[in-house]
Amino acid sequence: MIGGILLSCFSCSGNQKAMGEAITERDSLPVMDTRGVTTLISDSGMIRYRINTEEWKVFDRKVPPYWAFEQGVYLEKFDTLFQVEASIEADTAYFYNKEELWKLVSNVHIQNLKGEKFDTDLLYWDQKKQRVYSDHRIRIEQPDRVIIGRGFESNQQMTIYTIHKPEGIFYVDDTATAPPDSLQADTLQKK
């Protein structure tokens, strides 16, 4: 009887600790949150990518599910001989794994195998369609010129591309002589 009285005294003391509500929406939490990551990703048994990031979160219950790299990402794509085919860097990136679609946001820098450099603030990479595209301003630096445009489409190797609404800075060799003009000033007829 004394044990029953002691138990009831402790349970009625009124000193309850405040507790936060339980998280019931599991889709708002990442299933994985990893820091300081360097990882290799394979496709059909071949290493195809290396990813370096400060933070990698996986949201498997979001619609659509995605991976988040919100503290920056550096990605290298390898060819079949393990040579770097392209490198990509961005302040923020999202990978929608079911669609195989990357969304790269803010300070996106890409370098292809030919050494061309691409800079933009928004870029999509559709791995299923093997296509890279953007509707934002893009700057492409080639060895002999700089091309600027709004909107862009490319193959995923970034070697064959189309620039929408292009502008450009083209370097001219001043030492080269221009071909002679086919019209002579004295052969023009005056009216």
PEURQUI-V325843 format. One record per residue. RES is the residue in one letter. PSI is psi in whole degrees, 0 to 359 (NA if undefined). D_FIRST is the distance of its C-alpha to the first C-alpha in Angstrom with 1 decimal. Layout:
BEGIN
RES&PSI&D_FIRST, RES&PSI&D_FIRST
END
This chain:
BEGIN
M&321&0.0, I&322&3.8, G&323&5.4, G&325&5.2, I&318&6.5, L&318&8.9, L&318&10.1, S&331&11.0, C&319&12.7, F&327&14.8, S&344&15.8, C&17&17.1, S&337&19.1, G&354&22.4, N&84&24.2, Q&139&25.5, K&137&28.4, A&130&31.5, M&146&32.6, G&159&36.0, E&149&36.4, A&144&36.8, I&116&40.4, T&340&41.0, E&91&44.8, R&335&45.2, D&347&49.0, S&352&49.0, L&142&47.8, P&145&50.1, V&338&49.2, M&136&51.0, D&105&51.7, T&142&53.8, R&147&55.6, G&61&58.9, V&135&60.1, T&120&63.2, T&155&63.3, L&140&65.9, I&131&66.0, S&157&67.8, D&119&69.4, S&39&70.4, G&358&69.8, M&135&72.0, I&122&70.7, R&332&71.9, Y&151&70.0, R&131&68.5, I&131&66.2, N&129&65.3, T&155&62.8, E&330&60.3, E&132&57.7, W&117&57.4, K&140&54.9, V&121&54.7, F&95&53.5, D&347&53.3, R&357&51.7, K&159&54.2, V&108&57.0, P&158&59.2, P&149&57.4, Y&166&58.9, W&141&58.9, A&131&59.1, F&78&61.0, E&357&60.7, Q&28&61.5, G&155&64.8, V&145&66.0, Y&124&69.0, L&136&70.0, E&137&72.8, K&129&74.1, F&149&75.8, D&187&78.7, T&343&79.0, L&12&80.4, F&26&77.4, Q&147&79.6, V&117&78.2, E&326&79.6, A&154&78.0, S&144&75.6, I&136&73.5, E&140&71.7, A&153&69.8, D&325&67.4, T&144&65.1, A&149&65.1, Y&138&63.3, F&116&63.7, Y&98&63.0, N&326&62.7, K&323&63.1, E&347&66.3, E&50&67.3, L&126&68.2, W&139&68.1, K&114&68.1, L&129&69.3, V&133&69.0, S&122&70.6, N&55&73.1, V&122&73.7, H&130&76.2, I&143&77.6, Q&128&80.2, N&180&81.9, L&331&83.8, K&357&87.1, G&5&85.7, E&143&85.6, K&134&83.0, F&132&81.2, D&132&79.3, T&175&77.4, D&349&74.3, L&129&73.1, L&139&73.8, Y&141&72.6, W&107&73.0, D&104&72.7, Q&328&72.4, K&316&72.8, K&357&76.1, Q&51&77.1, R&140&77.9, V&138&77.3, Y&162&77.8, S&152&77.4, D&10&78.6, H&175&78.4, R&137&81.0, I&143&81.8, R&125&83.9, I&121&85.4, E&116&87.2, Q&167&89.8, P&326&92.2, D&1&95.0, R&164&93.4, V&128&90.4, I&133&89.5, I&140&87.3, G&174&86.3, R&110&83.7, G&147&82.2, F&143&82.4, E&146&82.1, S&163&82.3, N&167&81.7, Q&348&78.6, Q&352&80.9, M&37&82.1, T&334&85.7, I&113&87.0, Y&160&86.1, T&133&87.2, I&128&86.9, H&144&86.9, K&60&88.8, P&153&90.1, E&172&91.5, G&160&92.7, I&116&94.2, F&131&96.9, Y&134&98.6, V&135&102.4, D&110&104.6, D&339&107.3, T&343&109.5, A&142&109.9, T&143&113.0, A&147&112.8, P&149&115.0, P&147&118.2, D&141&118.1, S&341&120.1, L&134&121.6, Q&146&124.2, A&325&124.5, D&352&128.3, T&354&127.9, L&136&125.9, Q&140&128.0, K&143&127.9, K&NA&128.2
END
